[in-house]
Amino acid sequence: MADLTMSVRYIKGVGEKTAAAFARLHIHTVEDLLRHFPRAYEDWSQVVRIAEAPLGEQCCVRATVLTDVQTNFIRKGMTLFKFTASDGKSGMQVTLFNNKYLANRIKRGREYLFFGTVTNGYARYEMASPLIEEVSGAARIHPIYRQTEGLSTRIIAKTTEKALPLLATATDILPPDMIARYGLCTAAYAYQNIHFPRDREALAAARRRLVFEELLLLQLGLLRLKGRTRAVAGTPVREDGSEAFWALLPFEPTGAQRRAVADCVRDMQSGVPMSRLVQGDVGSGKTAVAAGVAYTAIQNGGQAAMMAPTEILAEQHAKTLEKLLGPAGIRVGRLTGSMPAAEKRAVREGLADGTVQFAVGTHALISDGVEFQHLGLVITDEQHRFGVAQRARLAEKGENPHLLVMSATPIPRTLALIIYGDLDVSVLDELPPGRQPIATFAVDSGKRARAYGYVKKHLDEGHQAYVVCPLVEEGEDGSDLAAATELVEELRGGVLAGYRVALLHGRMKGAEKEAVMAAFSQGEVDVLVSTTVIEVGVDVPNAVIMVIENADRFGLAQLHQLRGRVGRGEYASTCILISDAQNEEARRRLTVMCKTTDGFRIADEDLQLRGPGDFFGNRQHGLPQLNIADLMSDAALLGAARSAAEDLLREDPLLIDEAHRLLAAAVERLFQRVGDGGMN
C-alpha cells in the first residue's frame, strides 16, 4: 500500500479545514482514511412498504413526496418541516427537526428513499427525522463512521469514495500465494466492500481479509522483535545462586516461587537470552521471584534493571528489594522522573561504574543519560502497560540481556498469545502462607450505613480500612455519585467521626501521596479514602476491610486488583461493593466478584463482558490499536495469521525479499503509530 501514503489533502474536495478535522480522527494519509473502517452499517438495500414496516425498528421505505414542505416555527430555536409521502398504497407524514438544508432539497413529485423508524400514530403512519436520499444509487448498504466536529458520516463516505480508485494502482501487500492459500480476497476488493458493500457476503469476505491482514502484521512485528534476541547468546550465567537467596529470606517461599526462579535460572544458563513471563495473581509473591532471579544474575557479574509503570509501584519495589537483597551487600538504586537532579545523577553514576547493581525505576530508566556497566537482566512489571519496543530500548542498554516479564493482571489465553507471543511462561498458582481469603459482598446504598458500621467494628479492633471512590470531583454528568473529596468530609463529620480519615488521589503531587501513604502504612491513619491510585503500590497488612463506592463504575479486573490490597496479612479480610446499578452487565460483574477470588477466572469473565478492545483500557498494553479485528470472534483467524507469520519468517527472517517489501513497510508503520520507535 506504499502508493497510499500521500496526504488526504490530495483528495479532491479536502481543503485545509477538512484536513484539520480528519487529523482529529488521526487521519493524515489516504491509507489512514481507507483504514478508518465503518463502525456500523445501515442496510438500505432491503426496501419495505410503509404498511409492512417493522414498527419500532429502522428500515428503508421508497416513496414519492405528495405535498410541499410546510414550515412550522414552534419556538425560538425549534422549527419543524413536514410533508406527506406515499408508496402508492399507503401514505406517511415525514417530520424534520431544524434541518432546513435537507428540507430545501425535498421536491414534490420526486421519489426518495427514507431510512428511519416508521410509527403508527393517530391512524396514520409517521416518520420523524429520517435520512433521505435520491433513489438513484442509494438502495445499498451504507457505512456509518466514527465522526468529529465538522466531519459527518456523509463527508467521510464521499471522501473515501474518491480515494478508493487509487487502489487500482497500488500493489497488494500480501503475496499472491498467501492470498490463495488462505482463501482471501484482494486488497482492492476488501477496501471497496468494507466501505461500500455490494451485499452481506461481500462485506463478510472483505472483513475476513482485512482482519487476517491486521493480525498478520501484528504477529510479524511481535515475532521479529522477540525473535531477534533469541538468535544471539545472552549474558552467561554459570552459578545458580538460588539456595543462597532463599536462605536470605525471612519467610518460607512457596513451591510456585521456587519453580519460577528455577525456570528462570535454567533459561539464563541455556546460552541464549531468557525471555520468560512470570504471571501470578494479586499477592502471589512476584517481587520475591524477581529478587531471586536478580540475585543470581548479579552474583554472575551482571546488573539488573526493573521497570515499573508508576512511581508509586517503583518506590514500593525499591523498598522491598532493598530489604531482600541489602543483607547480601547488593546495592539497589531508584530512578524516577520526580527525583531531585542530584539523586538521579548519583544513581546514574553508580549504574555506569557498577557500584549500583540493581536499578528500579519508571520510564526514566530508558532515557538517554542512563548507562549501565554490564546490564545482564531486564525486568518489566505490569508488562501490558509498556510497548514491546519500550522494553527493547531498555534491553539495548545491555548486551543481549535476559528478560523477565512480570504481570499481576491475569491474562486470558487468547490475549496472551497476542501480547506475549513466544515468551515462556511460569505461573505463580500458590499464595504465600498466612494469606487470608477475602469475603466479598455486594449491597445497594440502602445498606450503606450498615456497611460503614461493619467498618467501625474493625477499626475498633485496631485494624485499618480502605474506602475507594471512582471520582475526585462531582461527576461530569451531574449525577450524585460520591466524590472522594466530598466523601472524606461526609465520613469525618458523620459515621466515622472521631477516626483518622485521610484522602489519597491521583492529582496530588508525588511527595503528598508518599506522605499520606506513609502515614497509613505506619498506622497513623485509620481510614484511607482513595481513588484507584491504591490499585498498585500499597501493602498494609493491618488493612483488613475495603468499601468500594459505586462499584459498577469499575471493570472486573480493576475491582480484583483493588480488592487485592486487603487480605495481605494474617487477618481475615472483607470487601464490600456498594452499587445501585440495575443494568445486567454491572450486576453480573458484581456477582462474579462475590463468587470467586481466582484472578484467571475473573480475567476470562472480564474479556467476555468488555471485549478485548477495552480489556486493558485505552492502549495500556502498548500494542498497535486493532482497527477491525476482534480477539473473541476472530480467534480462528488469529491462529491462521500466526501460522502464516511464522512460515513467512522461516522463509525470509528479515522480510527483505522483493515480494515481502510492502509487508515489511506496513509492519514498520503499524508499530511507529504507537510511538514504539519502529522495528529498527
Phi, psi and omega in degrees: 000025186298331181288352187258014183272004179285160184294149176296343178299337181282351178278133182303132178095351180264103177267189183298318182294316180293321178298322178295322178293318176299322181299328178295338176263013181063033176252110182242327183244171176298321178298317177303318181296313182292335178266007171273082189286152177302142177274342180197176180223150171244126185268098178269000184281339179260095183272133180241158175283154183304314184290342182256004181297134178293117185297134177084359180240149178289142180203175180245127181241137176255121185209158179258137180285125184263335186232162171292157178285126177262136180257127179236117177273107183281308178199177180300125179088002180223114178234132177254138175242124185233145173202167180247140178228156182219146175263012180100338178242322182228152177248162175211149176268131179251131180238130175246137181255118174053030182242072183295324181301313181290318181301322181291340180276344184280126181239134179299139179091349179267154180259137181225165168259131180246123180245118181176203182249124178273129176242160182241097183232140179053046175063022175214156178276145181223154174220122182252132177050049177284162167278139185230131178225153169299149184297320185300116175077359185267344184279070181213182176278123183261136177280147173240124186252158168292130190245175172213172182302128179084006183218094182275168175303320181300315181293317180299317180297315181296319180294319179297320180299323178288333182277332186302323179301338179297338179295336182297333181258002182264142178277139179295133182285339179272134178298145182305322181294327178289319178301317181290316185297322184259009175062045184258155173275169179286164179297317182300316178296318183297313183291323177299316187269349172281330180270317183226077187297137175292320176198182183296324180293319179295321178298317180296318179294320179296314181296319180300316180296315185288325175295313179302313181299315181297315180290327177296313179299317180298313181293320177300316180297313181293317181294324178291318179295317184282322183290335182301317182282340180288339188276353184234158182287141178266184177298122184292136175240113184260319184260133176270112182265014188301311184297321177297323178293314181301327180292337179286334190288142177276009180217165180272122180291156177282164176299323180295321177296317178299317181295319181296316179295319179298319177302314183294315181297318178300318177299316184292337179271359188280344181100347173240157183299135173296144174216086191230141174258127171252112186246125180212153180288173179308127175078017183274357173094037181291325183297321178295323177297314178301318179297320181295318179292317179297322180303312180295317180299318182290321179296339178265015172096004181260171171251160179236150176223132177242125179252124180246155186284339182226157179294325180299314181290322177299319178297316180299313180297316182301316180295316180296316183291326176298319179295319184284321188255341179306315180300340179269005178083013180271127182267123180257129178243139180258140181220106179226163186298328186271359180293149175301148184303321182295320179293319178300315182299319181296319179292316179300319179296320180294324178291320182292323182263359174088000180283337170261116186266341184222115178258131177238126182193190179257208178301345178303334181295333184261011178287160188299329185281000184262120178230144179250150174289316180201083182283115184251343184216127176247128179240129173243135180253143185052058188304330184295348179270357180247150170286152180303318184282343171297315176298319180297324180295324176292318180298328181293346178281354174236183178256093181051057182290164174287153182235128173237121179254131179241141175216130174263003177261101179303131187244126178303151187303320182298316179289324180299324179298320179288312191280319186254347174052245187262020175296140170287150187236133169242134182247127175271096186254019175232143174269144178304149180302144178094345178291132186263146175295152181250114177281131184238134181229142175249126181226160175268175186295343176296337179256016184297316180299320179295322179297316180288334173296323178292325175298314181301322179302316180289323178296320180293339177272004176095008181265179180237166186220152170252144167234121184253134181231135184283350183233150174269324180234176181306141183304141184293342181269008177079007181286171182262029176300138182298131175262143185302317182296319179288325181297321179302312181295320179298317182290319180297324183268357185232247191297334180249026177301134180097346177261157181273109184246128181236159181245138176225124178213167189292342182272356178288152176290157183307315182295323178295315179302312183299322181295316180294316181294322179296318180297319179293316180299325183271006176081013180273353177234133181275318184231125177256111175270124191214156166271193188287008176297345177274002183302323175228154167101342181251128181228097183236097184303334182280351177276113190240358180219141180228135172247127177249109180285145178048051188300337180293347181282351182253151172284165182300312182298322180293317177301318181295318178296318179298313181302329181293354177285339174257172182075023184260007179231208184268002185257144174298140187234161185225143173233126181246121180260118180257124181200139174254010183298139180250347184290150190298319183296316180297317179297323180293320177302312183293324178297317179300317180300322182286334186272331187216151171245010180281110185298328181288323177293321179296321179297318178298316178297319182296320179296319179293322184285315189258341183082159186293332182298328183254002189302319180254010185081189189289099175057023182295334181287352176073012178263160173303142181292134176279119183278329188224332182287147176234117189291343177279307185277343184251027183300321181295318178293328177299315178298318179295317180295323178298314179298317180297319180296317180296316179299316183296317182286334174293322181283322186214078188305327183259004181051049183256351176297147181304324181293342184249006185299316181290326176299314181299318180294322180293321177298316179302312182295321182300316183280335176293332183297334180259017175072024181276000176082013176079192188253004184285000000 
